[in-house]
Amino acid sequence: MNSDRSEYKKIRSQSHVDAKSTRKIIDSLNIIAPAMPIHIYWSDSNHIVLGGNELALRVLGRVSGADVVGKSIFELFPEEIAAKIAKDHNDVISGGKTIKTEDIIPDLSTGKTRYFSTFKSPLRDDNGDIIGILGTSMEVTNEKEEAAQLIQKSENECDLLLGKARSLFIVTSKVAHDICSPLSTLNLMLPHCDELDPEKHRLLTSASNSMLNITNDLLTNYRFASRLHHDLKLPFLEERRRPLILDEIIATVLSEKQIQFVERMITLDDDIDSEARLAFAFMQPVQLQRALSNLIDNAVQTLKSDSPGVITLRLTADDQNVSVSVIDNGKGTPKSRIKNLLQPPSSSTQKSNVHGLAWQQIWDLIEQNAGTITIDSTLGKGTCVRISFPRIAKPDDPNVR
Protein backbone atom coordinates (compact mmCIF):
# COMPACT_ATOMS: atom_id res chain seq x y z
CA MET A 1 0.00 0.00 0.00
CA ASN A 2 2.06 2.93 -1.29
CA SER A 3 1.47 6.50 -0.21
CA ASP A 4 2.00 9.57 -2.32
CA ARG A 5 3.57 12.82 -1.12
CA SER A 6 0.23 14.53 -0.42
CA GLU A 7 -0.77 11.69 1.90
CA TYR A 8 2.45 12.10 3.85
CA LYS A 9 1.84 15.81 4.15
CA LYS A 10 -1.56 15.06 5.66
CA ILE A 11 -0.05 12.54 8.04
CA ARG A 12 2.63 15.01 9.00
CA SER A 13 0.08 17.70 9.79
CA GLN A 14 -1.89 15.31 12.02
CA SER A 15 1.05 13.64 13.73
CA HIS A 16 3.79 14.98 15.96
CA VAL A 17 6.42 12.43 14.93
CA ASP A 18 9.45 13.30 12.82
CA ALA A 19 8.39 13.11 9.13
CA LYS A 20 11.71 11.80 7.85
CA SER A 21 11.91 9.07 10.45
CA THR A 22 8.29 8.17 9.90
CA ARG A 23 8.72 7.89 6.16
CA LYS A 24 11.70 5.61 6.56
CA ILE A 25 9.71 3.25 8.76
CA ILE A 26 6.70 3.35 6.44
CA ASP A 27 8.82 2.70 3.34
CA SER A 28 10.27 -0.38 4.99
CA LEU A 29 6.81 -1.65 5.96
CA ASN A 30 5.47 -0.98 2.46
CA ILE A 31 8.16 -3.31 1.10
CA ILE A 32 7.62 -6.09 3.65
CA ALA A 33 3.84 -6.00 4.19
CA PRO A 34 2.66 -7.17 0.71
CA ALA A 35 4.60 -10.42 1.11
CA MET A 36 3.07 -11.20 4.49
CA PRO A 37 0.31 -13.89 4.51
CA ILE A 38 -1.47 -12.14 7.36
CA HIS A 39 -3.31 -8.87 7.85
CA ILE A 40 -0.86 -6.11 8.74
CA TYR A 41 -1.38 -2.40 9.28
CA TRP A 42 0.28 0.48 11.11
CA SER A 43 -0.90 3.77 12.54
CA ASP A 44 0.53 6.70 14.47
CA SER A 45 -0.03 7.68 18.08
CA ASN A 46 -3.06 9.79 17.11
CA HIS A 47 -4.81 6.76 15.56
CA ILE A 48 -4.13 7.95 12.01
CA VAL A 49 -3.66 5.01 9.62
CA LEU A 50 -0.22 5.15 7.99
CA GLY A 51 -0.52 2.03 5.85
CA GLY A 52 -1.30 -1.65 5.52
CA ASN A 53 -1.20 -4.58 3.10
CA GLU A 54 -3.90 -5.71 0.69
CA LEU A 55 -5.44 -8.19 3.14
CA ALA A 56 -5.97 -5.43 5.69
CA LEU A 57 -7.33 -3.19 2.96
CA ARG A 58 -10.00 -5.73 2.03
CA VAL A 59 -11.29 -5.90 5.60
CA LEU A 60 -12.03 -2.19 5.40
CA GLY A 61 -13.83 -2.66 2.10
CA ARG A 62 -11.44 -0.23 0.40
CA VAL A 63 -10.00 -0.51 -3.10
CA SER A 64 -6.87 1.61 -2.71
CA GLY A 65 -4.50 2.89 -0.08
CA ALA A 66 -5.63 6.43 -0.83
CA ASP A 67 -9.01 5.55 0.71
CA VAL A 68 -7.38 4.62 4.01
CA VAL A 69 -4.00 6.24 4.56
CA GLY A 70 -4.18 9.48 6.50
CA LYS A 71 -7.61 8.73 7.95
CA SER A 72 -8.45 8.26 11.60
CA ILE A 73 -9.77 4.91 12.73
CA PHE A 74 -12.86 6.84 13.83
CA GLU A 75 -13.47 7.64 10.15
CA LEU A 76 -13.06 4.01 9.12
CA PHE A 77 -15.01 2.11 11.80
CA PRO A 78 -18.25 2.51 13.71
CA GLU A 79 -17.72 4.56 16.87
CA GLU A 80 -17.96 1.66 19.35
CA ILE A 81 -15.44 -0.46 17.45
CA ALA A 82 -13.12 2.48 16.84
CA ALA A 83 -13.15 3.35 20.55
CA LYS A 84 -12.15 -0.22 21.44
CA ILE A 85 -9.30 -0.19 18.90
CA ALA A 86 -8.15 3.21 20.12
CA LYS A 87 -8.04 1.96 23.70
CA ASP A 88 -5.90 -1.01 22.64
CA HIS A 89 -3.55 1.32 20.77
CA ASN A 90 -3.24 3.65 23.77
CA ASP A 91 -2.44 0.68 26.01
CA VAL A 92 0.33 -0.42 23.64
CA ILE A 93 1.78 3.08 23.35
CA SER A 94 1.66 3.83 27.08
CA GLY A 95 2.87 0.38 28.14
CA GLY A 96 5.42 -0.12 25.42
CA LYS A 97 4.53 -3.82 25.17
CA THR A 98 2.83 -6.11 22.69
CA ILE A 99 -0.71 -7.14 23.53
CA LYS A 100 -2.97 -9.82 22.06
CA THR A 101 -6.63 -9.01 21.47
CA GLU A 102 -9.63 -10.24 19.58
CA ASP A 103 -10.98 -7.68 17.14
CA ILE A 104 -14.59 -7.97 16.01
CA ILE A 105 -14.87 -6.09 12.74
CA PRO A 106 -17.92 -5.74 10.47
CA ASP A 107 -17.06 -6.35 6.84
CA LEU A 108 -18.03 -3.02 5.32
CA SER A 109 -18.71 -4.62 1.94
CA THR A 110 -20.91 -7.52 3.12
CA GLY A 111 -22.01 -6.49 6.60
CA LYS A 112 -20.86 -9.85 7.99
CA THR A 113 -19.14 -9.87 11.38
CA ARG A 114 -15.55 -11.07 11.17
CA TYR A 115 -13.25 -12.11 14.01
CA PHE A 116 -9.49 -11.53 14.14
CA SER A 117 -6.81 -12.68 16.54
CA THR A 118 -4.54 -9.65 16.66
CA PHE A 119 -1.12 -8.78 18.04
CA LYS A 120 -0.55 -5.07 18.50
CA SER A 121 3.04 -3.94 19.08
CA PRO A 122 4.77 -0.58 19.57
CA LEU A 123 5.99 1.00 16.31
CA ARG A 124 9.35 2.68 17.02
CA ASP A 125 11.54 5.11 15.10
CA ASP A 126 15.32 4.94 14.69
CA ASN A 127 15.79 6.35 18.18
CA GLY A 128 13.57 3.69 19.77
CA ASP A 129 10.81 6.15 20.51
CA ILE A 130 7.24 4.88 20.09
CA ILE A 131 5.58 6.66 17.17
CA GLY A 132 2.53 4.44 16.78
CA ILE A 133 1.49 0.80 16.64
CA LEU A 134 2.00 -2.14 14.31
CA GLY A 135 -0.92 -4.56 14.10
CA THR A 136 -0.76 -8.11 12.73
CA SER A 137 -3.79 -10.34 12.69
CA MET A 138 -5.22 -13.60 11.41
CA GLU A 139 -8.89 -14.10 10.71
CA VAL A 140 -10.51 -16.73 12.94
CA THR A 141 -14.14 -16.25 11.86
CA ASN A 142 -14.56 -19.81 10.59
CA GLU A 143 -12.98 -21.28 13.70
CA LYS A 144 -15.23 -19.16 15.94
CA GLU A 145 -18.36 -20.20 14.07
CA GLU A 146 -17.40 -23.89 14.10
CA ALA A 147 -16.63 -23.73 17.82
CA ALA A 148 -19.94 -21.99 18.52
CA GLN A 149 -21.80 -24.66 16.54
CA LEU A 150 -20.03 -27.45 18.43
CA ILE A 151 -20.80 -25.82 21.78
CA GLN A 152 -24.46 -25.33 20.84
CA LYS A 153 -24.72 -28.92 19.62
CA SER A 154 -23.15 -30.22 22.83
CA GLU A 155 -25.45 -28.08 24.97
CA ASN A 156 -28.51 -29.29 23.05
CA GLU A 157 -27.48 -32.93 23.41
CA CYS A 158 -26.73 -32.45 27.10
CA ASP A 159 -30.09 -30.72 27.68
CA LEU A 160 -31.89 -33.52 25.84
CA LEU A 161 -30.20 -36.28 27.83
CA LEU A 162 -30.68 -34.50 31.15
CA GLY A 163 -34.30 -33.77 30.27
CA LYS A 164 -34.99 -37.42 29.45
CA ALA A 165 -33.23 -38.60 32.59
CA ARG A 166 -35.08 -36.19 34.82
CA SER A 167 -38.44 -36.91 33.18
CA LEU A 168 -37.93 -40.61 33.85
CA PHE A 169 -36.88 -39.89 37.41
CA ILE A 170 -39.89 -37.64 37.96
CA VAL A 171 -42.25 -40.38 36.81
CA THR A 172 -40.53 -42.88 39.10
CA SER A 173 -40.67 -40.48 42.02
CA LYS A 174 -44.33 -39.68 41.45
CA VAL A 175 -45.16 -43.37 41.38
CA ALA A 176 -43.22 -43.80 44.62
CA HIS A 177 -45.10 -40.90 46.19
CA ASP A 178 -48.44 -42.23 45.00
CA ILE A 179 -47.99 -45.69 46.49
CA CYS A 180 -46.83 -44.40 49.87
CA SER A 181 -50.42 -43.85 51.05
CA PRO A 182 -51.76 -47.30 50.09
CA LEU A 183 -48.65 -48.94 51.52
CA SER A 184 -49.13 -47.06 54.78
CA THR A 185 -52.75 -48.18 54.82
CA LEU A 186 -51.66 -51.78 54.25
CA ASN A 187 -49.26 -51.55 57.19
CA LEU A 188 -52.06 -50.20 59.37
CA MET A 189 -54.39 -53.05 58.40
CA LEU A 190 -51.87 -55.89 58.79
CA PRO A 191 -52.05 -56.05 62.62
CA HIS A 192 -55.78 -56.73 62.29
CA CYS A 193 -55.37 -59.68 59.91
CA ASP A 194 -55.42 -62.35 62.64
CA GLU A 195 -56.55 -65.10 60.25
CA LEU A 196 -53.21 -65.02 58.40
CA ASP A 197 -50.63 -67.68 59.13
CA PRO A 198 -47.93 -66.08 61.37
CA GLU A 199 -45.16 -66.82 58.87
CA LYS A 200 -47.17 -65.38 55.98
CA HIS A 201 -48.05 -62.41 58.15
CA ARG A 202 -44.36 -61.80 58.86
CA LEU A 203 -43.39 -62.10 55.19
CA LEU A 204 -46.17 -59.74 54.12
CA THR A 205 -45.17 -57.19 56.76
CA SER A 206 -41.52 -57.43 55.74
CA ALA A 207 -42.36 -56.99 52.07
CA SER A 208 -44.56 -53.98 52.80
CA ASN A 209 -41.85 -52.34 54.90
CA SER A 210 -39.25 -52.98 52.19
CA MET A 211 -41.45 -51.31 49.60
CA LEU A 212 -41.90 -48.31 51.89
CA ASN A 213 -38.13 -48.04 52.31
CA ILE A 214 -37.67 -48.11 48.53
CA THR A 215 -40.26 -45.40 47.96
CA ASN A 216 -38.77 -43.23 50.70
CA ASP A 217 -35.34 -43.55 49.09
CA LEU A 218 -36.75 -42.52 45.71
CA LEU A 219 -38.49 -39.54 47.25
CA THR A 220 -35.28 -38.45 48.96
CA ASN A 221 -33.39 -38.59 45.68
CA TYR A 222 -36.17 -36.67 43.96
CA ARG A 223 -35.03 -33.50 45.71
CA PHE A 224 -31.84 -33.57 43.66
CA ALA A 225 -33.84 -33.87 40.42
CA SER A 226 -36.01 -30.96 41.51
CA ARG A 227 -32.98 -28.73 42.06
CA LEU A 228 -31.62 -29.85 38.69
CA HIS A 229 -34.87 -28.89 36.98
CA HIS A 230 -34.92 -25.49 38.68
CA ASP A 231 -31.29 -24.71 37.75
CA LEU A 232 -31.34 -26.00 34.17
CA LYS A 233 -35.02 -25.37 33.40
CA LEU A 234 -35.46 -28.83 31.98
CA PRO A 235 -38.78 -29.96 30.51
CA PHE A 236 -41.36 -32.07 32.33
CA LEU A 237 -42.58 -35.29 30.79
CA GLU A 238 -45.86 -34.48 29.08
CA GLU A 239 -48.78 -36.35 30.68
CA ARG A 240 -51.92 -37.37 28.85
CA ARG A 241 -54.95 -35.28 29.67
CA ARG A 242 -58.62 -35.77 28.95
CA PRO A 243 -62.02 -34.26 29.76
CA LEU A 244 -62.85 -35.13 33.34
CA ILE A 245 -65.65 -34.80 35.89
CA LEU A 246 -63.95 -34.13 39.19
CA ASP A 247 -66.45 -35.79 41.54
CA GLU A 248 -65.19 -39.25 40.52
CA ILE A 249 -61.65 -38.35 41.57
CA ILE A 250 -62.93 -36.90 44.84
CA ALA A 251 -64.75 -40.13 45.64
CA THR A 252 -61.64 -42.21 44.92
CA VAL A 253 -59.38 -40.00 47.05
CA LEU A 254 -61.83 -39.90 49.97
CA SER A 255 -62.21 -43.68 49.97
CA GLU A 256 -58.45 -44.15 50.15
CA LYS A 257 -57.91 -41.52 52.82
CA GLN A 258 -60.75 -42.78 55.01
CA ILE A 259 -58.97 -46.14 55.19
CA GLN A 260 -55.56 -44.54 55.69
CA PHE A 261 -56.71 -42.45 58.68
CA VAL A 262 -59.20 -44.93 60.10
CA GLU A 263 -57.49 -44.92 63.51
CA ARG A 264 -57.43 -41.12 63.75
CA MET A 265 -60.30 -38.96 65.03
CA ILE A 266 -60.82 -37.48 61.59
CA THR A 267 -64.02 -37.02 59.62
CA LEU A 268 -63.41 -37.00 55.87
CA ASP A 269 -66.40 -35.97 53.76
CA ASP A 270 -67.38 -34.28 50.52
CA ASP A 271 -69.63 -31.36 49.65
CA ILE A 272 -70.46 -31.40 45.94
CA ASP A 273 -72.56 -28.71 44.34
CA SER A 274 -75.23 -30.03 41.96
CA GLU A 275 -73.92 -27.84 39.13
CA ALA A 276 -70.41 -29.23 39.62
CA ARG A 277 -71.53 -32.83 39.05
CA LEU A 278 -72.02 -31.99 35.37
CA ALA A 279 -68.97 -29.73 34.96
CA PHE A 280 -65.95 -30.90 32.95
CA ALA A 281 -62.33 -29.82 33.14
CA PHE A 282 -59.39 -30.93 31.00
CA MET A 283 -56.55 -32.57 32.93
CA GLN A 284 -54.72 -35.77 33.79
CA PRO A 285 -56.78 -37.81 36.32
CA VAL A 286 -53.85 -39.26 38.26
CA GLN A 287 -52.29 -35.82 38.53
CA LEU A 288 -55.45 -34.43 40.15
CA GLN A 289 -55.74 -37.44 42.45
CA ARG A 290 -52.14 -36.99 43.54
CA ALA A 291 -52.62 -33.28 44.28
CA LEU A 292 -55.81 -33.82 46.33
CA SER A 293 -54.14 -36.63 48.27
CA ASN A 294 -51.24 -34.30 49.07
CA LEU A 295 -53.58 -31.50 50.18
CA ILE A 296 -55.42 -33.86 52.53
CA ASP A 297 -52.14 -35.15 53.98
CA ASN A 298 -51.07 -31.55 54.59
CA ALA A 299 -54.40 -30.76 56.21
CA VAL A 300 -54.11 -33.77 58.55
CA GLN A 301 -50.76 -32.45 59.80
CA THR A 302 -52.42 -29.20 60.91
CA LEU A 303 -55.30 -30.79 62.85
CA LYS A 304 -55.46 -30.23 66.58
CA SER A 305 -54.63 -33.21 68.76
CA ASP A 306 -57.20 -32.39 71.45
CA SER A 307 -60.31 -32.21 69.26
CA PRO A 308 -61.91 -34.17 66.38
CA GLY A 309 -60.58 -33.20 62.98
CA VAL A 310 -62.83 -32.47 60.02
CA ILE A 311 -61.63 -32.32 56.42
CA THR A 312 -64.05 -31.57 53.61
CA LEU A 313 -63.55 -31.74 49.85
CA ARG A 314 -65.90 -29.19 48.31
CA LEU A 315 -66.60 -29.17 44.57
CA THR A 316 -68.21 -26.11 42.97
CA ALA A 317 -68.62 -24.75 39.44
CA ASP A 318 -69.75 -21.66 37.57
CA ASP A 319 -69.84 -20.76 33.89
CA GLN A 320 -66.07 -20.27 33.71
CA ASN A 321 -64.40 -22.55 36.25
CA VAL A 322 -64.55 -25.79 38.19
CA SER A 323 -63.11 -25.55 41.70
CA VAL A 324 -62.04 -28.03 44.36
CA SER A 325 -61.51 -26.84 47.93
CA VAL A 326 -59.81 -28.77 50.72
CA ILE A 327 -61.13 -27.36 53.99
CA ASP A 328 -59.94 -28.28 57.48
CA ASN A 329 -60.59 -27.15 61.05
CA GLY A 330 -56.94 -27.31 62.04
CA LYS A 331 -54.47 -24.87 63.51
CA GLY A 332 -54.39 -22.60 60.49
CA THR A 333 -51.47 -21.48 58.34
CA PRO A 334 -49.28 -18.42 59.03
CA LYS A 335 -49.41 -15.66 56.41
CA SER A 336 -45.68 -15.95 55.74
CA ARG A 337 -46.10 -19.63 54.91
CA ILE A 338 -49.09 -18.90 52.65
CA LYS A 339 -47.05 -16.27 50.80
CA ASN A 340 -44.33 -18.84 50.04
CA LEU A 341 -46.80 -21.53 49.00
CA LEU A 342 -48.55 -19.18 46.56
CA GLN A 343 -45.27 -18.52 44.77
CA PRO A 344 -44.78 -21.12 41.99
CA PRO A 345 -41.62 -23.22 42.37
CA SER A 346 -40.75 -22.44 38.73
CA SER A 347 -40.38 -18.72 39.55
CA SER A 348 -39.46 -18.95 43.21
CA THR A 349 -36.20 -17.46 44.42
CA GLN A 350 -36.49 -19.59 47.53
CA LYS A 351 -34.72 -22.89 47.97
CA SER A 352 -36.57 -25.94 46.62
CA ASN A 353 -37.39 -27.27 50.11
CA VAL A 354 -39.77 -24.35 50.73
CA HIS A 355 -42.47 -26.20 48.82
CA GLY A 356 -41.51 -29.85 49.25
CA LEU A 357 -42.44 -32.62 46.85
CA ALA A 358 -46.17 -32.49 47.69
CA TRP A 359 -46.50 -28.80 46.87
CA GLN A 360 -44.33 -29.09 43.78
CA GLN A 361 -46.75 -31.72 42.49
CA ILE A 362 -49.71 -29.49 43.34
CA TRP A 363 -48.11 -26.68 41.36
CA ASP A 364 -47.42 -29.08 38.47
CA LEU A 365 -51.17 -29.66 38.30
CA ILE A 366 -51.96 -25.94 38.43
CA GLU A 367 -49.36 -24.75 35.91
CA GLN A 368 -49.91 -27.55 33.39
CA ASN A 369 -53.69 -27.14 33.37
CA ALA A 370 -54.11 -23.34 33.39
CA GLY A 371 -55.28 -23.49 36.99
CA THR A 372 -55.29 -20.97 39.83
CA ILE A 373 -54.97 -21.34 43.58
CA THR A 374 -56.10 -19.39 46.64
CA ILE A 375 -55.42 -20.07 50.31
CA ASP A 376 -57.58 -18.62 53.08
CA SER A 377 -56.64 -19.37 56.67
CA THR A 378 -57.43 -18.22 60.18
CA LEU A 379 -55.04 -19.22 62.95
CA GLY A 380 -56.77 -21.49 65.41
CA LYS A 381 -59.75 -22.15 63.12
CA GLY A 382 -58.52 -23.80 59.93
CA THR A 383 -57.52 -23.43 56.30
CA CYS A 384 -59.22 -23.57 52.91
CA VAL A 385 -57.08 -24.35 49.85
CA ARG A 386 -59.00 -23.79 46.62
CA ILE A 387 -57.74 -24.79 43.17
CA SER A 388 -59.73 -23.84 40.07
CA PHE A 389 -59.54 -24.91 36.43
CA PRO A 390 -61.18 -23.67 33.23
CA ARG A 391 -64.54 -25.32 32.65
CA ILE A 392 -64.95 -26.98 29.23
CA ALA A 393 -68.02 -28.00 27.29
CA LYS A 394 -69.38 -31.49 27.74
CA PRO A 395 -67.56 -33.84 25.31
CA ASP A 396 -69.47 -35.45 22.48
CA ASP A 397 -67.99 -38.86 23.28
CA PRO A 398 -70.75 -40.86 25.01
CA ASN A 399 -68.14 -42.92 26.86
CA VAL A 400 -66.99 -39.82 28.74
CA ARG A 401 -69.24 -39.09 31.68
C-alpha positions in Angstrom: 0.0 0.0 0.0 2.1 2.9 -1.3 1.5 6.5 -0.2 2.0 9.6 -2.3 3.6 12.8 -1.1 0.2 14.5 -0.4 -0.8 11.7 1.9 2.4 12.1 3.9 1.8 15.8 4.2 -1.6 15.1 5.7 -0.1 12.5 8.0 2.6 15.0 9.0 0.1 17.7 9.8 -1.9 15.3 12.0 1.0 13.6 13.7 3.8 15.0 16.0 6.4 12.4 14.9 9.4 13.3 12.8 8.4 13.1 9.1 11.7 11.8 7.8 11.9 9.1 10.4 8.3 8.2 9.9 8.7 7.9 6.2 11.7 5.6 6.6 9.7 3.3 8.8 6.7 3.3 6.4 8.8 2.7 3.3 10.3 -0.4 5.0 6.8 -1.7 6.0 5.5 -1.0 2.5 8.2 -3.3 1.1 7.6 -6.1 3.6 3.8 -6.0 4.2 2.7 -7.2 0.7 4.6 -10.4 1.1 3.1 -11.2 4.5 0.3 -13.9 4.5 -1.5 -12.1 7.4 -3.3 -8.9 7.8 -0.9 -6.1 8.7 -1.4 -2.4 9.3 0.3 0.5 11.1 -0.9 3.8 12.5 0.5 6.7 14.5 0.0 7.7 18.1 -3.1 9.8 17.1 -4.8 6.8 15.6 -4.1 8.0 12.0 -3.7 5.0 9.6 -0.2 5.2 8.0 -0.5 2.0 5.8 -1.3 -1.7 5.5 -1.2 -4.6 3.1 -3.9 -5.7 0.7 -5.4 -8.2 3.1 -6.0 -5.4 5.7 -7.3 -3.2 3.0 -10.0 -5.7 2.0 -11.3 -5.9 5.6 -12.0 -2.2 5.4 -13.8 -2.7 2.1 -11.4 -0.2 0.4 -10.0 -0.5 -3.1 -6.9 1.6 -2.7 -4.5 2.9 -0.1 -5.6 6.4 -0.8 -9.0 5.5 0.7 -7.4 4.6 4.0 -4.0 6.2 4.6 -4.2 9.5 6.5 -7.6 8.7 7.9 -8.4 8.3 11.6 -9.8 4.9 12.7 -12.9 6.8 13.8 -13.5 7.6 10.1 -13.1 4.0 9.1 -15.0 2.1 11.8 -18.3 2.5 13.7 -17.7 4.6 16.9 -18.0 1.7 19.3 -15.4 -0.5 17.4 -13.1 2.5 16.8 -13.2 3.3 20.6 -12.1 -0.2 21.4 -9.3 -0.2 18.9 -8.1 3.2 20.1 -8.0 2.0 23.7 -5.9 -1.0 22.6 -3.5 1.3 20.8 -3.2 3.6 23.8 -2.4 0.7 26.0 0.3 -0.4 23.6 1.8 3.1 23.4 1.7 3.8 27.1 2.9 0.4 28.1 5.4 -0.1 25.4 4.5 -3.8 25.2 2.8 -6.1 22.7 -0.7 -7.1 23.5 -3.0 -9.8 22.1 -6.6 -9.0 21.5 -9.6 -10.2 19.6 -11.0 -7.7 17.1 -14.6 -8.0 16.0 -14.9 -6.1 12.7 -17.9 -5.7 10.5 -17.1 -6.3 6.8 -18.0 -3.0 5.3 -18.7 -4.6 1.9 -20.9 -7.5 3.1 -22.0 -6.5 6.6 -20.9 -9.8 8.0 -19.1 -9.9 11.4 -15.5 -11.1 11.2 -13.3 -12.1 14.0 -9.5 -11.5 14.1 -6.8 -12.7 16.5 -4.5 -9.6 16.7 -1.1 -8.8 18.0 -0.5 -5.1 18.5 3.0 -3.9 19.1 4.8 -0.6 19.6 6.0 1.0 16.3 9.4 2.7 17.0 11.5 5.1 15.1 15.3 4.9 14.7 15.8 6.4 18.2 13.6 3.7 19.8 10.8 6.1 20.5 7.2 4.9 20.1 5.6 6.7 17.2 2.5 4.4 16.8 1.5 0.8 16.6 2.0 -2.1 14.3 -0.9 -4.6 14.1 -0.8 -8.1 12.7 -3.8 -10.3 12.7 -5.2 -13.6 11.4 -8.9 -14.1 10.7 -10.5 -16.7 12.9 -14.1 -16.3 11.9 -14.6 -19.8 10.6 -13.0 -21.3 13.7 -15.2 -19.2 15.9 -18.4 -20.2 14.1 -17.4 -23.9 14.1 -16.6 -23.7 17.8 -19.9 -22.0 18.5 -21.8 -24.7 16.5 -20.0 -27.4 18.4 -20.8 -25.8 21.8 -24.5 -25.3 20.8 -24.7 -28.9 19.6 -23.2 -30.2 22.8 -25.5 -28.1 25.0 -28.5 -29.3 23.1 -27.5 -32.9 23.4 -26.7 -32.4 27.1 -30.1 -30.7 27.7 -31.9 -33.5 25.8 -30.2 -36.3 27.8 -30.7 -34.5 31.1 -34.3 -33.8 30.3 -35.0 -37.4 29.5 -33.2 -38.6 32.6 -35.1 -36.2 34.8 -38.4 -36.9 33.2 -37.9 -40.6 33.9 -36.9 -39.9 37.4 -39.9 -37.6 38.0 -42.2 -40.4 36.8 -40.5 -42.9 39.1 -40.7 -40.5 42.0 -44.3 -39.7 41.5 -45.2 -43.4 41.4 -43.2 -43.8 44.6 -45.1 -40.9 46.2 -48.4 -42.2 45.0 -48.0 -45.7 46.5 -46.8 -44.4 49.9 -50.4 -43.8 51.0 -51.8 -47.3 50.1 -48.6 -48.9 51.5 -49.1 -47.1 54.8 -52.7 -48.2 54.8 -51.7 -51.8 54.3 -49.3 -51.5 57.2 -52.1 -50.2 59.4 -54.4 -53.1 58.4 -51.9 -55.9 58.8 -52.1 -56.0 62.6 -55.8 -56.7 62.3 -55.4 -59.7 59.9 -55.4 -62.4 62.6 -56.6 -65.1 60.3 -53.2 -65.0 58.4 -50.6 -67.7 59.1 -47.9 -66.1 61.4 -45.2 -66.8 58.9 -47.2 -65.4 56.0 -48.0 -62.4 58.1 -44.4 -61.8 58.9 -43.4 -62.1 55.2 -46.2 -59.7 54.1 -45.2 -57.2 56.8 -41.5 -57.4 55.7 -42.4 -57.0 52.1 -44.6 -54.0 52.8 -41.9 -52.3 54.9 -39.3 -53.0 52.2 -41.5 -51.3 49.6 -41.9 -48.3 51.9 -38.1 -48.0 52.3 -37.7 -48.1 48.5 -40.3 -45.4 48.0 -38.8 -43.2 50.7 -35.3 -43.6 49.1 -36.8 -42.5 45.7 -38.5 -39.5 47.2 -35.3 -38.4 49.0 -33.4 -38.6 45.7 -36.2 -36.7 44.0 -35.0 -33.5 45.7 -31.8 -33.6 43.7 -33.8 -33.9 40.4 -36.0 -31.0 41.5 -33.0 -28.7 42.1 -31.6 -29.9 38.7 -34.9 -28.9 37.0 -34.9 -25.5 38.7 -31.3 -24.7 37.8 -31.3 -26.0 34.2 -35.0 -25.4 33.4 -35.5 -28.8 32.0 -38.8 -30.0 30.5 -41.4 -32.1 32.3 -42.6 -35.3 30.8 -45.9 -34.5 29.1 -48.8 -36.3 30.7 -51.9 -37.4 28.9 -55.0 -35.3 29.7 -58.6 -35.8 28.9 -62.0 -34.3 29.8 -62.8 -35.1 33.3 -65.6 -34.8 35.9 -64.0 -34.1 39.2 -66.4 -35.8 41.5 -65.2 -39.3 40.5 -61.6 -38.4 41.6 -62.9 -36.9 44.8 -64.8 -40.1 45.6 -61.6 -42.2 44.9 -59.4 -40.0 47.0 -61.8 -39.9 50.0 -62.2 -43.7 50.0 -58.4 -44.2 50.1 -57.9 -41.5 52.8 -60.7 -42.8 55.0 -59.0 -46.1 55.2 -55.6 -44.5 55.7 -56.7 -42.5 58.7 -59.2 -44.9 60.1 -57.5 -44.9 63.5 -57.4 -41.1 63.8 -60.3 -39.0 65.0 -60.8 -37.5 61.6 -64.0 -37.0 59.6 -63.4 -37.0 55.9 -66.4 -36.0 53.8 -67.4 -34.3 50.5 -69.6 -31.4 49.7 -70.5 -31.4 45.9 -72.6 -28.7 44.3 -75.2 -30.0 42.0 -73.9 -27.8 39.1 -70.4 -29.2 39.6 -71.5 -32.8 39.0 -72.0 -32.0 35.4 -69.0 -29.7 35.0 -66.0 -30.9 32.9 -62.3 -29.8 33.1 -59.4 -30.9 31.0 -56.5 -32.6 32.9 -54.7 -35.8 33.8 -56.8 -37.8 36.3 -53.9 -39.3 38.3 -52.3 -35.8 38.5 -55.5 -34.4 40.2 -55.7 -37.4 42.4 -52.1 -37.0 43.5 -52.6 -33.3 44.3 -55.8 -33.8 46.3 -54.1 -36.6 48.3 -51.2 -34.3 49.1 -53.6 -31.5 50.2 -55.4 -33.9 52.5 -52.1 -35.1 54.0 -51.1 -31.6 54.6 -54.4 -30.8 56.2 -54.1 -33.8 58.5 -50.8 -32.4 59.8 -52.4 -29.2 60.9 -55.3 -30.8 62.9 -55.5 -30.2 66.6 -54.6 -33.2 68.8 -57.2 -32.4 71.4 -60.3 -32.2 69.3 -61.9 -34.2 66.4 -60.6 -33.2 63.0 -62.8 -32.5 60.0 -61.6 -32.3 56.4 -64.1 -31.6 53.6 -63.5 -31.7 49.9 -65.9 -29.2 48.3 -66.6 -29.2 44.6 -68.2 -26.1 43.0 -68.6 -24.7 39.4 -69.7 -21.7 37.6 -69.8 -20.8 33.9 -66.1 -20.3 33.7 -64.4 -22.6 36.2 -64.5 -25.8 38.2 -63.1 -25.5 41.7 -62.0 -28.0 44.4 -61.5 -26.8 47.9 -59.8 -28.8 50.7 -61.1 -27.4 54.0 -59.9 -28.3 57.5 -60.6 -27.1 61.1 -56.9 -27.3 62.0 -54.5 -24.9 63.5 -54.4 -22.6 60.5 -51.5 -21.5 58.3 -49.3 -18.4 59.0 -49.4 -15.7 56.4 -45.7 -16.0 55.7 -46.1 -19.6 54.9 -49.1 -18.9 52.6 -47.0 -16.3 50.8 -44.3 -18.8 50.0 -46.8 -21.5 49.0 -48.5 -19.2 46.6 -45.3 -18.5 44.8 -44.8 -21.1 42.0 -41.6 -23.2 42.4 -40.8 -22.4 38.7 -40.4 -18.7 39.5 -39.5 -19.0 43.2 -36.2 -17.5 44.4 -36.5 -19.6 47.5 -34.7 -22.9 48.0 -36.6 -25.9 46.6 -37.4 -27.3 50.1 -39.8 -24.3 50.7 -42.5 -26.2 48.8 -41.5 -29.8 49.3 -42.4 -32.6 46.9 -46.2 -32.5 47.7 -46.5 -28.8 46.9 -44.3 -29.1 43.8 -46.8 -31.7 42.5 -49.7 -29.5 43.3 -48.1 -26.7 41.4 -47.4 -29.1 38.5 -51.2 -29.7 38.3 -52.0 -25.9 38.4 -49.4 -24.8 35.9 -49.9 -27.6 33.4 -53.7 -27.1 33.4 -54.1 -23.3 33.4 -55.3 -23.5 37.0 -55.3 -21.0 39.8 -55.0 -21.3 43.6 -56.1 -19.4 46.6 -55.4 -20.1 50.3 -57.6 -18.6 53.1 -56.6 -19.4 56.7 -57.4 -18.2 60.2 -55.0 -19.2 62.9 -56.8 -21.5 65.4 -59.8 -22.1 63.1 -58.5 -23.8 59.9 -57.5 -23.4 56.3 -59.2 -23.6 52.9 -57.1 -24.3 49.8 -59.0 -23.8 46.6 -57.7 -24.8 43.2 -59.7 -23.8 40.1 -59.5 -24.9 36.4 -61.2 -23.7 33.2 -64.5 -25.3 32.6 -65.0 -27.0 29.2 -68.0 -28.0 27.3 -69.4 -31.5 27.7 -67.6 -33.8 25.3 -69.5 -35.5 22.5 -68.0 -38.9 23.3 -70.8 -40.9 25.0 -68.1 -42.9 26.9 -67.0 -39.8 28.7 -69.2 -39.1 31.7 
